[in-house]
């Protein structure tokens, strides 16, 4: 371990308990409050709100964040990414205006600091940190479930019920609900297997609700990501994964799916299956092909943008959705690759891919280890599944799933440092 790694490890052995406790509370709020905030806030405002909460966490964890940033600088891929970022910002300043005047630019700066602070926090709290993140995600989702359920129960009109489906009273859209349905299901699969016997009934109820809402929401991207997550864990921990304690999540999850069918609320799933098997490619993709081609056409109109992008929130700022039939309400291109190309160009996209490749190598290293099912393997599988999910949806745009990506990468980075 180099001197910076030793410094970080030493810091982890002598924590400031009150400050770390405060930071843990702020991190919990940074995970939970953006979900609740969607009751009143749209996607763009939710991103800004999440960034403010993350910044509060960064301020409390500033010493650890500074150490982790210095440690990250020792990696060539991080130095290359920093140089690429400066080139992008210089291009935006020249062609788009002052960097900090571009919407969401400050959010991205905070996200970098948040990632460093999160690595430091995970070093302090050790393995309990990832369970803390799971509990925060689960609480936020349970609150959302109750909110949606009460709203649905209070409505008698079928048309109003359909409106709730299209624009849920929390999360704002059923697709955004699907992000957390996948995340909590994936994390609960592991944490239910290590939970005390007396608390396992809570997981049974949770999986029942997760199965019901996953079928009701019919999010194909979330189902794909869940399939990837399970496949990765089975491949790396086959014997451990199919142990008796893991029968509970799958049994109650499938029961929840069945209940959705029995009470007549599986229409959306049937529609999605039919959509997947028929029509044009653009129809099958829910209009994504049109969004992607329209975005790339706009990107090719500017040579500097091809290399360095148009800056944060490019799709919305450029008014690209307004020119795409039937897509006037979208704020992001439903693909991380297209989003990165629009915002950061080829240079910035390659830098982001390089940084994520480092996290993926760490994940694959964890998965290639012994066959024991662990929180590290769960995080590794979750990261790979989230990256697959990001290819067809806004995982790297919306703050709620993006925060989980950052925390998962930070947890793996902290574990990597401990193994050294």
Protein Blocks (a to p, Z undefined) as FASTA:
>chain_A
ZZklmmmmmmmmmccfklmmmmmmmmmmmmmmmmmmmmmpcfklmmmmmmmmmmmmmmmm
mmmmmmmmmmmmmpmklmmmmmmmmmmmmmmmmmnopfklpghklmmmmmmmmmmmmmmm
mmmnmmmlmmmmmmmmmmmmmmmmmmmmmmmmmpmbfklmmmmmmmccehhiaklmmmmm
mmmmmmmmmmmmmgcfklmmmmmmmmmmmmmmmmmnopaklmmmmmmmmmmmmmmmmmmm
mpmklmmmmmmmmmmmmmmmmnopammmmmmmmmmmgcjfklmnnommmmmmmmmmmmmm
pmklmmnonbehklmmnommmmpghilmpcbehiaklmmmmmnommlmmmmmmmmmmmmm
mmmmmmmmcfbdcfklmmmmmmmmmmmmmmmmcklmpmklmmmmmmmmmmmmmmmmmmZZ
